[in-house]
């Protein structure tokens, strides 16, 4: 199954790594992450635990996609 992974930033400044299918359904996420301690998107273990929260935050426009440079 093909998935899309990306970083999303909440209005409070915290960052979440989010995995979705090609139709946009959120499959898993991890976070909150500190903006100055990010890794590559493939390095995270995406879990469904906060999917409902991520979905609600997206619907409320409290998250926006970001493309930070990961720390290595």
Residue frames as qw, qx, qy, qz and C-alpha x, y, z in Angstrom:
[[0.000, 0.890, 0.457, 0.000, 0.00, 0.00, 0.00],
 [0.391, 0.400, -0.020, 0.829, 1.33, 3.43, -0.93],
 [0.337, -0.803, -0.415, 0.265, 1.23, 6.04, 1.80],
 [0.265, 0.729, -0.038, 0.630, 2.10, 9.70, 2.06],
 [0.607, -0.520, -0.365, 0.477, 4.04, 11.01, 5.04],
 [0.229, 0.660, 0.027, 0.715, 4.50, 14.60, 6.03],
 [0.297, -0.210, -0.522, 0.771, 5.09, 17.00, 8.88],
 [0.180, -0.746, -0.438, -0.468, 2.20, 19.10, 10.15],
 [0.246, 0.081, -0.460, 0.849, 2.54, 21.95, 12.63],
 [0.233, -0.715, -0.654, 0.088, -0.14, 22.78, 15.19],
 [0.025, 0.870, 0.092, 0.484, -0.93, 26.39, 15.98],
 [0.632, -0.769, 0.098, 0.025, 0.85, 25.85, 19.34],
 [0.102, 0.812, -0.568, -0.088, 4.14, 25.23, 17.48],
 [0.611, -0.251, 0.751, -0.013, 4.38, 21.46, 18.04],
 [0.435, 0.422, -0.609, -0.512, 4.98, 19.26, 15.02],
 [0.797, 0.013, 0.549, -0.252, 3.36, 15.94, 14.15],
 [0.061, 0.286, -0.828, -0.479, 4.48, 13.37, 11.61],
 [0.690, 0.269, 0.375, -0.558, 1.37, 12.12, 9.82],
 [0.123, -0.111, 0.895, 0.414, 0.87, 9.15, 7.49],
 [0.612, 0.381, 0.278, -0.635, -2.12, 9.00, 5.15],
 [0.642, 0.245, 0.681, 0.253, -3.26, 6.91, 2.23],
 [0.247, 0.058, 0.453, 0.855, -3.34, 8.33, -1.29],
 [0.139, -0.665, -0.603, -0.418, -6.97, 9.37, -0.76],
 [0.055, -0.580, 0.207, -0.786, -6.08, 11.54, 2.27],
 [0.789, -0.526, -0.229, -0.220, -7.34, 9.24, 5.03],
 [0.109, -0.716, 0.598, -0.344, -5.10, 9.56, 8.09],
 [0.862, 0.001, -0.506, -0.030, -3.66, 6.14, 8.97],
 [0.761, -0.404, -0.291, 0.416, -1.24, 6.99, 11.75],
 [0.104, 0.885, -0.130, 0.434, 0.67, 9.77, 13.40],
 [0.720, -0.252, -0.370, 0.530, 3.35, 10.48, 15.96],
 [0.154, 0.488, -0.106, 0.853, 3.90, 13.51, 18.13],
 [0.226, 0.973, -0.046, -0.009, 4.04, 16.07, 19.40],
 [0.812, 0.093, 0.006, 0.575, 7.60, 16.55, 18.24],
 [0.259, -0.780, 0.020, 0.569, 9.91, 19.44, 19.03],
 [0.566, 0.821, 0.010, -0.076, 10.65, 21.50, 15.90],
 [0.121, 0.820, -0.560, 0.015, 14.40, 21.42, 16.60],
 [0.379, -0.332, 0.861, -0.073, 14.55, 17.62, 17.09],
 [0.822, 0.375, 0.094, -0.418, 13.07, 16.15, 13.91],
 [0.453, -0.260, 0.793, 0.312, 14.26, 13.11, 11.98],
 [0.199, 0.107, -0.700, -0.678, 13.44, 11.73, 8.55],
 [0.694, -0.045, 0.008, -0.719, 9.79, 10.81, 7.98],
 [0.804, 0.104, -0.568, -0.142, 10.72, 7.14, 7.53],
 [0.291, 0.272, -0.742, 0.539, 12.31, 7.06, 11.01],
 [0.425, -0.180, 0.403, -0.791, 9.02, 7.33, 12.92],
 [0.044, -0.181, -0.982, 0.019, 6.70, 4.55, 14.08],
 [0.367, -0.163, -0.181, -0.898, 3.25, 5.77, 13.03],
 [0.020, -0.231, -0.924, 0.304, 0.42, 4.65, 15.33],
 [0.173, -0.549, -0.602, -0.553, -3.37, 5.13, 15.19],
 [0.344, -0.459, -0.627, 0.527, -3.61, 6.41, 18.81],
 [0.036, -0.533, -0.185, 0.825, -3.92, 10.12, 17.91],
 [0.166, 0.242, 0.691, 0.661, -5.58, 9.81, 14.49],
 [0.088, -0.773, -0.623, -0.079, -8.93, 11.13, 15.77],
 [0.291, -0.775, -0.113, 0.550, -7.23, 14.13, 17.38],
 [0.292, -0.226, 0.484, 0.793, -5.22, 14.85, 14.20],
 [0.099, 0.470, 0.741, 0.469, -8.38, 14.56, 12.06],
 [0.169, -0.853, -0.471, 0.147, -10.26, 16.98, 14.35],
 [0.329, -0.649, 0.104, 0.678, -7.36, 19.46, 14.42],
 [0.252, 0.032, 0.615, 0.747, -7.18, 19.39, 10.61],
 [0.003, -0.665, -0.693, -0.278, -10.93, 19.99, 10.35],
 [0.258, -0.884, -0.278, 0.274, -10.58, 22.97, 12.71],
 [0.514, 0.759, -0.069, 0.394, -7.66, 24.30, 10.62],
 [0.509, -0.827, 0.237, 0.005, -5.31, 24.15, 13.58],
 [0.717, -0.260, 0.506, 0.403, -2.68, 22.17, 11.65],
 [0.535, 0.795, -0.147, -0.244, -0.81, 23.17, 8.52],
 [0.940, 0.167, 0.050, 0.292, 1.69, 21.24, 6.44],
 [0.138, -0.907, 0.363, 0.162, 5.33, 22.22, 6.91],
 [0.895, 0.354, -0.163, 0.219, 8.54, 21.10, 5.29],
 [0.374, -0.865, 0.334, 0.022, 11.21, 21.55, 7.98],
 [0.530, 0.546, -0.638, 0.113, 14.76, 20.42, 7.55],
 [0.898, -0.397, -0.187, -0.035, 15.21, 17.32, 9.75],
 [0.243, -0.790, 0.553, -0.103, 18.05, 17.25, 12.24],
 [0.928, 0.176, -0.328, 0.021, 20.50, 14.40, 11.75]]
